[in-house]
Amino acid sequence: MKIIKHGFVSPQQPKGQRYNAWPTVISLSDGTLLAAWSGARLKHICPFGKVLASRSTDGGYTWGEPYVIQNTPLDDRDGGLCQVGDRILMTSFCAGRAKTAFFIPHWLHYPRTTEERELIEKRLSEITDADEDRYLGPTLTVSKDNGYTFSDPIHVPLTSPHGPMVTRSGEILHVGSLGSTEKGEPGIYVERLDADCRVIGAPQLIMAMPDKDTVVCEPYAAEMPNGDILVAIRVQNKYKCLYTVYLSRSTDGGKTFSEAKPTGWNGMPPHIFVTSKNEVILSYGVRLGEGIGIRARVSRDNGHTWSEEMILRDDGFDWDLGYPTTTENARGELVTVYYMKDNKTLTENRIRYVIWTLD
């Protein structure tokens, strides 16, 4: 494995709402790299998130000025991307007043200043019941102009940070968790979308919550070179210091899935990418133990066995990092996009990239 270049997707912001996180990157059919993420935030939990995007026309070495592609009255989190023909699908999750108000005082990101607290309280007071009726939960938007503008969001049952996948036969599958507004057993599901990007039927359960303390969430699925569909799932249990990836497989086009099995790796959430050489790249963030940062593994047998861990970054400053996704540029180089702080004293998380090869 060879590292070619580290760099930034999101520009440095001197002050204000400069927290950026949870990116996705894809290669468009014209060779452009498109990245999307939740930005213009104060913190990990706050009501200000909007989905930003940036483009690279030189294989990921330089990136254009970010632009807004979704900005509802709620907290727009994530920016999952998938190109389907001449359209680009983008999934997000709109968090409402209750979630934000609950987590801010009970979690690690309570406002550090009176000014921040007042800004958050003012924004929460401006959100209406009608706003939450319209936008709360998982959303899907569609671009017909190569990712410059997107339609008004519509609701979908499932949420995932990196979005749907499309099979070689053109079927659109979305693997995710049930949204907070949906009824059903908590767990990982798959839903199908038709040619107009409308959900077909009810989601199908892939993996239920194993117990009350173990959380399964933030999956991603990809079609393997042999046609199997591999699903990678974030699994964590804070009482057991468990933060890992489970894998499930479908050999019948997503109709049924195998029991999800643990990899034993330290890291999550996962993303899967298949290169032009049919190498399967699984990337994830390491938030626990020594050398926190960004990792990847490669499989050359359709995801049945995996290489040793490859270190893309091992100099993270704290747990608030990761969500790497990988794509390939026109040179055949791998481009992995993720988020991480600049240093220990800053609250600014920036969207970063690393360009690398397996050779």
Secondary structure by P-SEA (a helix, b strand, c coil): cccccccccccccccccccccbbbbbbccccbbbbbbbcccccccccbbbbbbbbbcccccccccccccccccccccbbbbbbcccbbbbbbbbbcaaaaaacccccccccccaaaaaaaaaaaaaccaaaaacccccbbbbbccccccccccccccbbbcbbbbbcccbbbbbbbccccccccccccbbbbbccccccccbbbbccccccccccccbbbbbbccccbbbbbbbbbbccccccbbbbbbbcccccccccccccccccccbbbbbccccbbbbbbbbccccccccccccccccccccccccccccccccccccccccccccccbbbbbbcccccccccbbbbbbbbbbcc
